[in-house]
């Protein structure tokens, strides 16, 4: 099954990354791309993709305001919000506008793939249902909210986690120890290791043993 997509994103490297991942999966076609509100509005008045990837802060306006305008005109595309914004209000507005997933920059590849799998599952459930039953509704919403119902484990907070993700995004090709990561974000080695091990469990990082000239090998981490 193939899905059409429009990407509204003002950072060329992010837009290209998203397009490559979608096209590379062989399940998506890109109907168009826009880097500002004016271009996006013109594009979305002409086409209605299955999936809309929408940035929040654009050079000439706000993606949420554009989405509200589209929704007021019964625009039906399923929407993922892309943002570096940390304000809770952004998430609240997005939910009210029917946004089904929320990807915080820097976008992690496993998280993007998970969002796309959830989207595909929802689409398949709806297209395969001959009539609306409680079972169909329950299955749809259980898939849709699987990520939002997940809670971070005790001792792991989202702000510190985001700081560590940013360290690895800046130094994508480098393997870093817990001490190096801790020094960069201002936490202890043991605290950094707790977060790094959690990111191993969520498949964001991989670990390897680095052998120095003397002493025991050190466990280091890098992006997958």
N, C-alpha and C positions, 0 to 999 in steps of 0.2 A: 504494500500500500504506500502511495506517495502523498506527501503533504506540501502545500505551498506556504511560503513564508515571506514576510517583509521585515527588514531590519532598519530601525530608526536609531542611529547612534552617531554622535559627532566625533568620536575618536577613531581615526582610520584604522589603527592597529587592532582595536577591539572589534570593529565591524568586520574586518578581514578575518580575524580569528573565528568569529561566529560563523561567517559564511563558509569558511573552509571546513569547519566541523559539521555543519549541516549538509553541505554538498558531498563531503567525504563519506558520510553515512549511506549515501545512495538512496535515502528515503525522503529527501527534501529538495525542492526547487526554489530558487530565490526569484520572487516576482519583481523585486525592486529594493533599493536601498536609499535612505535619505539621511542627511546630517544636520537638518534643522527643521523647525516646526512648519515653515512655509512649504518646503518641498514635500515633507511627510504628508501634510494635509492634501496637497494636490494629488499625490500618489494614492493615498488611501480613499480618496473620493472616486478614484478610477478602478481600484481593485480591492477585493476582499479576500485576503489570504486565510488559510486555515490557522496560521500562527503568526502573531505579531510580537516582535521583540522590540520593546520601547524603552529608550533611555529617559531619565527624568529631566536632567538639566541640559538643555540644548541652547545654542548660541542666541536664538531669538525668542526663547520662551520655555515653557514647562511641558514636558511630555504628559504629565497627569492632566493638565488643563486640556490638551489636545484630545486625550483619551475620553475625558468627560464630554467634550463636544461630539465626539464620534458616537459615544454611547447614547447621547440625547437624540441622535439620528438613527438609532437602532442598529448600530454597527455590531456585528456578531463575532468577529475574530477572537479566538482565545488569545490572551495576552500574557507575556512574561515581562516584568519590569526589570530593567537593568540600571543599577545606580551605585554610586559611591556614597550616597547620602546615608547618614546614620540616624536621622530623626525618626522617632516612633510615629510621628504624624504622617510621614510619607507612607509607611506601611498601612496605617489606618485608612488613608485616602485610597490607596491601591485596592484594599479589600472591598471598600464600598463600591469601587468601579468594576468589580468582578475580575480583578487580576488573579490568575490562578497560580502564578509562581513569582518569586522575588529573588533575583540573583544579585548579590552584593559584589561589587568590584573590589579587588581583582577576582574575576570569575574563575573558579576552580573547575578543571576539566571533569572530574568525577561528578561534581554537583550539576554541571550543565547536562551531562549524559543522563543523570537521574531525572532531571526536570523533563528532558525530552522523552524518556521512557514513560513517565507518568502521563504526559500529554498523549502519547501514542496509545496507551492503555485506555484512556478516557475516550478517545476518538473511536477506537475499535469497539468498546462497549456500547456506545451510542449507535454506531452504524450497524451493529449486529443484533440490536434489540428490535423485535417486531412491535412491541408495545411497552408502555411505561408501567413497570410494576415496582413494588417496594424493594424487591430484590435487586432490580437494576439500579434504582436510586441509591441503595445502601452500598452496592459495589462501586458505583461511580464516586461517591463522596469519600469512601474509605481510601480509594486510590488518590483522590485529589488532595486529601489532607494528611497523607502519610508523613510528609516532611515536617509540616507545621506542628504535628503532635509530638515530634521528637524533642526531647529535652537534653541539654548538655549535662554530662555527669557532674557529680559533686566535685568541687575543686577546679572546674574549668569554666571560665567566664568568656563571653563572646568578644569583649573588647581586647583582652590579651590574645585570644585566638586570632583575631583579625590582625593584630600587630605582627604575630609570628608569620601568618600567611604573607604579609607584605614583605617581610624579610626575604622569604624564599622567592617571591615574585621578582624582586629586584636582582637577586643572585640565583637565577634559575639553574645554572649549570654547576653550581658549587655545592659540595657536601659540607654540612656544618654540624659541629658538635653541639651538645646541650649548653656547654659553657659559652661558646661563641654566640649562640642565639640569645642566651640570657644576657650577655654583655650588651648586645645590640638593642634590646628592648628594656633593659634595666630591671631584670628579675634574677633570682638565684638560679644556679645550675639545676637544682632539684625541681624547681618550679617549671623551668623550661622543659626539662625532660618529661614531666607529667603531661604537658601539652603536646610534645612531640610524639609521645607514645600513643596519645589519643588520636593524633592525626595519622599515625600508622594504622590504627584500627579502622578509621574511616576511609582508608585507601587514598589519602591525599599525598602521603609521603612514602618513601621507601628507605630502608636502613641498610648500612653497609659498615664493615669493619675497616678502619683506616690504620695501617701499620706505620708507625713512626720509626725513627732511627733507634730509639731506646724506649724501654718501658712496654707496658701492655697495649694491645691495640685499642683504639677508641671507636666507640659506636657513633657514627655520623648519619645525617639525614639529608635527603635531597628530594626535590619534586619528582613525581612519577612522570 
